[in-house]
Amino acid sequence: MAKLKEIEGFADNVAETKRLADNLAENFAKMKMSINQTINDSFTEIANQIDTLRKNMEKMESVKTDAPKVDSPAPVVTPEPVPAPEVTPTPETTPDSIPAPEPAPEPIPEPTSEPTPEPAPAVEAAPAEGSDQMDFLLQQKDRFKAQLTDLRFDYMRGYIPEDEYKTKESELDTQLEDIDKQITALK
């Protein structure tokens, strides 16, 4: 009789364990469906955000190409060098009395890499006065920042390869650092 009660208790434990296992399996299935639904919703939301971002970038690009530039700084005009007046030596002049010709202005080095969508010289001649020079440097800084932003958008849209992006980004970062140093020196 004791054995029978023991077997009966064991059977009850098996039935209870089976019921708990069924509940666990059901909860696990619900949890799995919930996780999958959350993941799918997240992917859908991310895809929608990417689509919205692309549309916004296309709108910005169309505005950039369609609209005239209003806030862009005026282009810096470098005056052409004035040729030195010709000196015609007379027979009485000696080589020591001939004035030395003025040195030619230094040529602006051409960039070695491919031009960016809006190329700008790496270093331009700055005005001599302090506040004018500061304004000039701040304009240069803004222009380099805009070029860096354009470069990043072009890279994100896949218009330029990664190695070219990294090279141009490094060049623009270096130019921004140089401008920052010049601005700090003027303060």
C-alpha positions in Angstrom: 0.0 0.0 0.0 2.8 2.4 0.8 4.4 1.5 -2.6 1.1 2.3 -4.3 0.9 5.7 -2.6 4.5 6.4 -3.5 3.8 5.6 -7.1 0.6 7.7 -7.0 2.6 10.7 -5.6 5.2 10.1 -8.3 2.5 10.1 -11.0 1.1 13.4 -9.6 4.6 14.9 -9.7 5.0 13.8 -13.3 1.6 15.3 -14.3 2.5 18.6 -12.5 6.0 18.7 -14.2 4.3 18.0 -17.6 1.9 20.9 -17.0 4.7 23.2 -16.0 6.7 22.2 -19.1 3.7 22.9 -21.3 3.2 26.3 -19.7 6.9 27.0 -20.1 6.8 26.0 -23.8 3.7 28.2 -24.4 5.4 31.2 -22.6 8.6 30.6 -24.6 6.6 30.5 -27.9 4.8 33.8 -27.0 8.1 35.4 -25.9 9.7 34.3 -29.2 6.9 35.8 -31.2 7.0 39.0 -29.2 10.8 39.3 -29.8 10.4 38.6 -33.5 7.7 41.1 -33.8 9.8 43.7 -31.9 12.8 43.0 -34.2 10.6 43.3 -37.3 9.1 46.5 -36.0 12.5 47.9 -35.2 13.8 47.0 -38.7 10.8 48.6 -40.3 11.2 51.7 -38.2 14.9 51.9 -39.1 14.2 51.4 -42.8 11.6 54.2 -42.6 14.1 56.5 -40.9 16.7 55.7 -43.5 14.1 56.4 -46.3 13.2 59.7 -44.6 16.9 60.7 -44.3 17.4 59.9 -48.0 14.5 62.0 -49.0 15.7 64.9 -46.8 19.2 64.7 -48.3 17.7 64.6 -51.8 15.7 67.7 -51.0 18.8 69.4 -49.6 20.7 68.5 -52.7 18.0 69.8 -55.0 17.9 73.1 -53.0 21.7 73.3 -53.2 21.8 72.8 -57.0 18.6 74.8 -57.8 19.0 77.8 -55.6 21.6 80.5 -56.1 24.0 80.7 -53.3 23.1 83.6 -51.1 25.2 83.1 -48.0 28.4 82.1 -49.8 31.3 84.4 -49.2 32.5 86.5 -52.1 35.3 84.9 -54.1 38.7 86.2 -53.2 40.2 88.1 -56.1 44.0 88.0 -56.2 45.4 91.0 -58.2 47.6 90.2 -61.1 51.2 91.3 -60.6 52.1 94.6 -62.2 55.1 94.2 -64.6 58.2 96.1 -63.6 58.9 99.0 -65.9 61.5 98.3 -68.4 64.9 99.9 -67.8 66.9 100.7 -70.9 70.5 100.9 -69.9 72.5 103.8 -71.3 76.1 103.4 -72.3 77.2 105.4 -69.3 75.6 103.0 -66.7 77.7 100.5 -64.9 76.4 97.1 -63.8 76.3 98.3 -60.1 74.0 101.2 -60.9 71.3 99.0 -62.6 68.3 98.6 -60.2 67.5 95.0 -59.3 64.2 93.7 -60.7 61.4 93.2 -58.2 61.0 89.5 -57.2 58.1 87.8 -58.9 55.2 86.8 -56.7 55.3 83.3 -55.4 53.0 81.0 -57.4 50.1 79.4 -55.6 50.7 75.6 -55.5 48.1 73.5 -57.2 46.5 70.8 -55.2 47.8 67.3 -56.0 44.6 65.4 -55.3 41.4 65.5 -57.4 39.3 68.6 -56.7 36.4 68.4 -54.4 32.9 69.4 -55.6 33.6 72.9 -54.5 37.4 73.3 -54.7 39.1 76.0 -52.6 42.8 76.9 -52.4 44.4 75.4 -49.3 45.9 78.8 -48.2 44.8 82.2 -49.6 46.4 85.5 -49.0 44.8 87.2 -46.0 44.2 90.9 -45.4 46.7 92.7 -43.3 44.5 94.3 -40.7 43.7 92.3 -37.5 39.9 92.4 -37.6 39.8 92.0 -41.4 42.2 89.1 -41.1 40.0 87.5 -38.4 36.9 87.9 -40.5 38.7 86.4 -43.5 39.9 83.4 -41.4 36.4 82.8 -40.0 35.0 82.8 -43.5 37.7 80.3 -44.6 36.8 78.1 -41.6 33.1 78.1 -42.5 34.0 77.2 -46.1 36.1 74.3 -45.1 33.4 73.1 -42.6 30.9 73.2 -45.5 33.2 71.3 -47.8 33.7 68.7 -45.0 29.9 68.3 -44.6 29.4 68.0 -48.3 32.1 65.4 -48.5 30.5 63.4 -45.6 27.1 63.5 -47.4 28.7 62.4 -50.7 30.4 59.5 -48.9 27.2 58.5 -47.1 25.3 58.5 -50.4 28.0 56.3 -52.0 29.2 58.9 -54.5 32.9 58.6 -53.5 34.9 55.5 -52.4 36.1 55.2 -48.8 39.8 55.7 -49.5 39.2 58.9 -51.4 36.8 60.1 -48.6 39.4 59.4 -46.0 42.1 61.3 -47.9 40.0 64.3 -48.6 38.6 64.3 -45.0 42.2 64.3 -43.7 43.2 67.2 -45.9 40.2 69.3 -44.9 40.7 68.5 -41.2 44.4 69.6 -41.5 43.3 72.8 -43.2 40.7 73.4 -40.4 43.4 72.9 -37.8 45.7 75.4 -39.6 42.9 78.0 -39.7 42.2 77.4 -36.0 45.9 77.9 -35.2 45.9 81.2 -37.1 42.7 82.3 -35.4 44.2 81.5 -32.0 47.3 83.4 -32.9 45.3 86.5 -33.7 43.3 86.5 -30.4 
